[in-house]
Amino acid sequence: MSSLSASATDRPPFRDPSLPLRQRVDDLLERLTPDERIAMLHQYAPAVPRLGVGSFRTGSEALHGVSWLGEATVFPQAVGLGATWDEELVRQVAEATSVELRAFHHHRPAVMAPDRAPISLQAWAPVLNLLRDPRWGRNEEGYSEDPEHTARLGEAFCRGLTGDHPTYLRAAPVLKHFLAYNNEDDRCVTSSGLRPRVLHEYDLAAFRPVVASGAATGAMAAYNLVNGRPCHVSPLIETELRRWAEPTGHELFVVSDAEAPSNLVDPEQYFDDHAVSHAAALKAGIDSFTDSGEDSETPIGRLREALERGLIDQVDVDQALRRQLELRFRLGEFDPDLDPYAGTGPEVIDCAEHRALARHAATESVVLLKNDGLLPLDPAATRRIAVVGPLADTLCEDWYSGTLPYRVTVADGLAARLGVHGGEVIRVDDSDRITLRSRTTGELLCKTPFDVVDWGRGVVTLRAADTGLHLSLKDDASLAADQELLKTWEIHETFRLEQAGDDIRLRSVLTGRYATVDPADGRVTVTAESADAAERWQRELLRDGVAEARAAAEAADAAIVVLGNHPMINGRETEDRAGIELPERQEELLRSVAAARPDTALVVMSSYPFAVDWAEEHLPAVVWTSHGGQETGHALAAVLLGDAEPAGRLPQTWYRGDDPLPERLDYDIIKAGWTYQYHRAAPLYPFGHGLSYTDFTYRDLRLSQASLAQDGTVDVTVTVTDTGTRPGSDVVQLYVRALDARYEAPLRRLADFRKVRLAPGESRELTFRLPAERLAHWDVATGAFTVDPGAYEIAMARSAAHPVLTAPLTVTGPAPAPRVVVERRTLTGDFDDHADSTLVDATRTSGDAVTPTDPSRPATLLFRDADLSGAVRVEVETAREGEGPREARLEIHAGERLLAELDVPVTGDPYTWTTVETGLVAPMAGVHDLRLTLHGDFRVAAFRFGRH
């Protein structure tokens, strides 16, 4: 949809496409009244009929295809796209997505509030949050655990969305979710603690290249807090995001996440009232408020109040609106006759070309984790295959997937391929068929048997045997088997079957209440608050699903067991996974089938890694795919039967089941030991792992020079050969590591990668250009990236744990100077190491401070190689809210020598700061490791040593 046109004779400057973009934006802005301007800061920006300006809304979901708007091509989940390691393929997927989004925009009404604005061309994708913890409920939305990999694929996705026209955008990508968002449980009130090295080397590193490239047009702030400050009022929006965008010539248009502005008051209680919170968000860089649903008046009323109270001024409003208007101009809204994408027709939605691309993407994302020779199966010799498991003959939609236009399940894909050779597939979903008979009335629940699917941790779904529809809890607390699909914000179709002696109690997972039966009319409602008040149901087993699957395996030549997760159960937006193990029922099924048919392959279809230790030890083959969209079955059949090579590589580490993972809220990947960079225990399957049906050899690794300066570049060359009998794809991964570093360096860090396709016997020489900056780390002493001189190792590898060839590299340059702490303010957050400390906000607008995690235990901060020459006194910036049961005291040591001890006074507020100072026990000289020890409940923001 375009804004209304005006005749050429009275055309205002903002309608003139020959004028510079900034001039057009300024002209339109000046024509809007102050009230019209502020009204446009909500997600639903109203039309301005007197100027012929149409209405506008932010945000269409487009993570792996257009979603929430009806049937559209559904590509693999983002984590599956990450497994392709293929930038061009990811760009093509995004291009197809944006083409379909254009068709929806021009030819379909919006599903939500169709009278408010057309479907938005602002695409809320890609997600650049790193997959630090595989238990994250939204793991499926990210590309990988690595910032280099994520940034490369994220930029490719953005370029596919925007198109390649020099003036107009096909769609406008918005990067999600800024910043350090990797947990769902209590996500709106938890704080991600980011020490400077983790902030700059890890979390920001996924966003920085994408923004700097100019491929992104906007960003969305995250729900969580970082270092105690909500992301929606983070200074990093301006100091980092927008600073990176400056050289591109375009500003980022930053939107809030849904209801997040209101969260600043409740539940976060960061501000006392909404006018103050909305003003703070606007000043921090939020340009559009996705808040209160379709109710624009509430958030706009808060902004108007903020304007009246002087909390914001017209400049703040205009600055935010200018960014929105610039984006709308770039989307062609004001130049419908020049917009190259305006003619996109509805026939492109799920067209043949996009279906073929969906199949290709799904195929390329399949990862062969283990193969002892079982795969590929020979369809001419393997006449009968048992395809069993809860995901054998079904496909799931996740929250951000489109509506599947059709479904090709694993069983469907294999049956179609085997049918050509006269073979067959035996389909068994492993569900138990049961009846639940009321002890009160003797009636069957819903008058039908149910097929029970166990998704783990006691959570089941029940499908009516006669219709295949799911039992669902209705708004009036009644039950009905009437739902085909599980895809609502609140899932009403999950239950627990709790044992009560010989009977069963039926409990809703959603409400926690139990089913009861009215003895008068037999009506079943889920209203009982306690187990004692619940109805007892007699459970009768009509079909043993595991036994049926075992029998099918015994009658087959091979078995494919398809296990994994349902994307809406036990791990999704708002809910993290409790662990990484497979559901017990799935493990039972797998072992039973494998015992009956040793030629069994496990296919894990999941949104995240599972600990499949038993399968790795006992099965001949293990395969992983994400929920791959409409063509999943064709893709898996092609790989399992050898029509396609397994070309995927893992985008994140698969940990072993007995590996004690770090605390889920510990975002310090360095100290906690997250990801392949810092996790020291051997994984089940490492980052970058994936096998092929052919063999590849690497040889002739050479560097263009053995040493380089700190600002130099080296070319790394290697020859890759397909030495097998089949064509295949390999992902050549280049890792770097610092040897004998003065800081805790990554075990390895991905610096570059290349996906190559080779014919049997074909060799290809690959050259990677490696700038020295890829060896850099964030130097907390200087507050900048630096490349230390010294020894490094360059590795060409098949995964993070499988280097094939290595070469030494020396970086030359002056040795790092000691940390300057005398007559210089040192931020306490710039520590080299820490223990029992938490990073918090120094003020509500900027700055970090440190406080003990538990005031009953001292916190320690270490600052290495600090030059204390000439120091005779020290001053420390502290804040202490009130008197507590414990002392508030700060000790400062140089090595083991106590330099100073300071009592911390009460300031009355955590954001009210004072400076305390004292002389040192003796004048200092030389370089020392400095240790600050915090005893009690207070905050420390900075310290300075003085010579006088």
HELIX and SHEET records of a PDB file:
HELIX    1   1 ALA A    8  ASP A   10  5                                   3    
HELIX    2   2 PRO A   13  ARG A   15  5                                   3    
HELIX    3   3 LEU A   21  ARG A   31  1                                  11    
HELIX    4   4 PRO A   34  ALA A   39  1                                   6    
HELIX    5   5 PRO A   49  LEU A   51  5                                   3    
HELIX    6   6 ALA A   78  THR A   84  1                                   7    
HELIX    7   7 GLU A   87  HIS A  107  1                                  21    
HELIX    8   8 ASN A  139  GLU A  141  5                                   3    
HELIX    9   9 PRO A  147  THR A  162  1                                  16    
HELIX   10  10 PRO A  196  VAL A  198  1                                   3    
HELIX   11  11 LEU A  199  ASP A  203  3                                   5    
HELIX   12  12 LEU A  204  ALA A  212  1                                   9    
HELIX   13  13 CYS A  231  VAL A  233  5                                   3    
HELIX   14  14 LEU A  236  LEU A  236  1                                   1    
HELIX   15  15 ILE A  237  ARG A  242  3                                   6    
HELIX   16  16 ARG A  243  ALA A  245  1                                   3    
HELIX   17  17 GLU A  246  THR A  248  5                                   3    
HELIX   18  18 ALA A  260  ASN A  263  1                                   4    
HELIX   19  19 HIS A  274  ALA A  284  1                                  11    
HELIX   20  20 GLU A  297  GLU A  308  1                                  12    
HELIX   21  21 GLN A  314  ARG A  330  1                                  17    
HELIX   22  22 PRO A  346  VAL A  348  5                                   3    
HELIX   23  23 ALA A  352  GLU A  364  1                                  13    
HELIX   24  24 VAL A  410  GLY A  419  1                                  10    
HELIX   25  25 LEU A  445  LYS A  447  5                                   3    
HELIX   26  26 ALA A  531  ALA A  533  5                                   3    
HELIX   27  27 GLY A  545  GLU A  554  1                                  10    
HELIX   28  28 GLU A  584  ALA A  596  1                                  13    
HELIX   29  29 ASP A  613  HIS A  618  1                                   6    
HELIX   30  30 THR A  632  LEU A  640  1                                   9    
HELIX   31  31 ILE A  669  ALA A  672  1                                   4    
HELIX   32  32 THR A  675  TYR A  678  1                                   4    
HELIX   33  33 ALA A  772  LEU A  775  5                                   4    
SHEET    1   A 2 TYR A  44  ALA A  45  0                                        
SHEET    2   A 2 PHE A  56  ARG A  57 -1                                        
SHEET    1   B 5 SER A  60  GLU A  61  0                                        
SHEET    2   B 5 GLN A 122  TRP A 124  1                                        
SHEET    3   B 5 ALA A 172  PHE A 178  1                                        
SHEET    4   B 5 GLY A 218  ALA A 221  1                                        
SHEET    5   B 5 PHE A 253  VAL A 255  1                                        
SHEET    1   C 3 SER A 191  SER A 192  0                                        
SHEET    2   C 3 LEU A 225  VAL A 226  1                                        
SHEET    3   C 3 ARG A 229  PRO A 230 -1                                        
SHEET    1   D 6 VAL A 367  ASN A 371  0                                        
SHEET    2   D 6 ALA A 621  THR A 625 -1                                        
SHEET    3   D 6 THR A 600  MET A 605  1                                        
SHEET    4   D 6 ALA A 558  GLY A 564  1                                        
SHEET    5   D 6 ARG A 384  VAL A 388  1                                        
SHEET    6   D 6 GLU A 424  VAL A 428  1                                        
SHEET    1   E 4 VAL A 460  ALA A 464  0                                        
SHEET    2   E 4 PHE A 450  ASP A 454 -1                                        
SHEET    3   E 4 ASP A 432  SER A 438 -1                                        
SHEET    4   E 4 TRP A 537  ARG A 543 -1                                        
SHEET    1   F 2 HIS A 470  LEU A 473  0                                        
SHEET    2   F 2 LEU A 479  GLN A 483 -1                                        
SHEET    1   G 2 PHE A 495  ALA A 500  0                                        
SHEET    2   G 2 ASP A 503  SER A 508 -1                                        
SHEET    1   H 2 TYR A 514  VAL A 517  0                                        
SHEET    2   H 2 VAL A 524  ALA A 528 -1                                        
SHEET    1   I 3 PHE A 696  LEU A 703  0                                        
SHEET    2   I 3 THR A 713  ASP A 722 -1                                        
SHEET    3   I 3 SER A 763  PRO A 771 -1                                        
SHEET    1   J 5 SER A 707  ALA A 709  0                                        
SHEET    2   J 5 HIS A 802  THR A 812  1                                        
SHEET    3   J 5 GLY A 790  SER A 799 -1                                        
SHEET    4   J 5 GLY A 728  ALA A 738 -1                                        
SHEET    5   J 5 ARG A 749  LEU A 758 -1                                        
SHEET    1   K 2 HIS A 777  ASP A 779  0                                        
SHEET    2   K 2 ALA A 784  THR A 786 -1                                        
SHEET    1   L 3 ARG A 819  VAL A 820  0                                        
SHEET    2   L 3 ALA A 859  ASP A 867  1                                        
SHEET    3   L 3 ASP A 833  ALA A 835 -1                                        
SHEET    1   M 5 ARG A 819  VAL A 820  0                                        
SHEET    2   M 5 ALA A 859  ASP A 867  1                                        
SHEET    3   M 5 VAL A 927  HIS A 935 -1                                        
SHEET    4   M 5 ARG A 889  ALA A 894 -1                                        
SHEET    5   M 5 ARG A 897  ASP A 903 -1                                        
SHEET    1   N 4 THR A 826  LEU A 827  0                                        
SHEET    2   N 4 ARG A 939  GLY A 946 -1                                        
SHEET    3   N 4 ARG A 873  ALA A 879 -1                                        
SHEET    4   N 4 THR A 914  GLY A 919 -1                                        
SHEET    1   O 2 SER A 837  ASP A 841  0                                        
SHEET    2   O 2 ASP A 848  PRO A 852 -1                                        
END                                                                             
